[in-house]
Amino acid sequence: MIERLLAKDPDHRLGSAKGAAEIKRHPFFKETSSPCRKVLTATLILNYSSDCSTTNDRV
């Protein structure tokens, strides 16, 4: 699946023909049920004082 997603030729790239529906039909996702493929809310949202702030960066 990864090789098909990263194919250089757009005509051979997974998802280029039918979009996300083509990717969802790939055998990799066969065992995944629809409720598992939902948008999740982030558990931690960081607030920055500016775009250049590094206060939440770990060293």
Legacy VTK file of the C-alpha trace (Angstrom):
# vtk DataFile Version 3.0
C-alpha trace
ASCII
DATASET POLYDATA
POINTS 59 float
0.000 0.000 0.000
2.794 2.440 0.878
4.480 1.884 -2.471
1.199 2.634 -4.262
0.615 5.789 -2.194
4.127 7.044 -2.967
4.179 6.119 -6.669
5.828 8.873 -8.717
3.470 8.377 -11.668
0.094 9.886 -10.676
-1.715 7.388 -12.910
-0.387 4.514 -10.784
-0.775 6.225 -7.406
-3.357 4.774 -5.028
-6.219 7.227 -4.682
-5.541 9.126 -7.890
-8.492 7.590 -9.729
-11.277 7.606 -7.123
-9.787 9.585 -4.247
-10.151 8.536 -0.627
-12.781 5.919 -1.513
-10.147 3.972 -3.452
-7.785 4.063 -0.465
-10.527 2.994 1.975
-11.295 -0.057 -0.209
-7.662 -1.248 -0.046
-7.298 -4.668 1.689
-5.218 -3.020 4.444
-8.423 -1.393 5.750
-10.624 -4.488 5.333
-10.627 -5.278 9.063
-11.224 -1.655 10.096
-14.829 -0.775 10.825
-16.294 2.634 10.040
-16.573 3.834 13.667
-12.810 3.357 14.022
-12.225 5.771 11.162
-13.549 8.893 12.805
-12.034 12.249 13.594
-10.591 12.379 17.086
-10.198 15.446 19.259
-6.678 16.223 20.407
-6.116 15.522 24.098
-3.555 18.313 24.448
-3.753 21.638 22.653
-0.693 23.850 23.087
-1.007 27.617 23.261
1.837 29.717 21.915
2.403 33.384 22.666
3.716 33.926 19.123
4.603 32.033 15.954
8.264 31.963 17.065
7.566 30.783 20.615
9.411 27.680 21.823
7.910 27.519 25.315
6.243 24.140 24.675
9.194 22.577 22.814
11.079 19.813 24.571
14.850 19.655 24.435
LINES 1 60
59 0 1 2 3 4 5 6 7 8 9 10 11 12 13 14 15 16 17 18 19 20 21 22 23 24 25 26 27 28 29 30 31 32 33 34 35 36 37 38 39 40 41 42 43 44 45 46 47 48 49 50 51 52 53 54 55 56 57 58
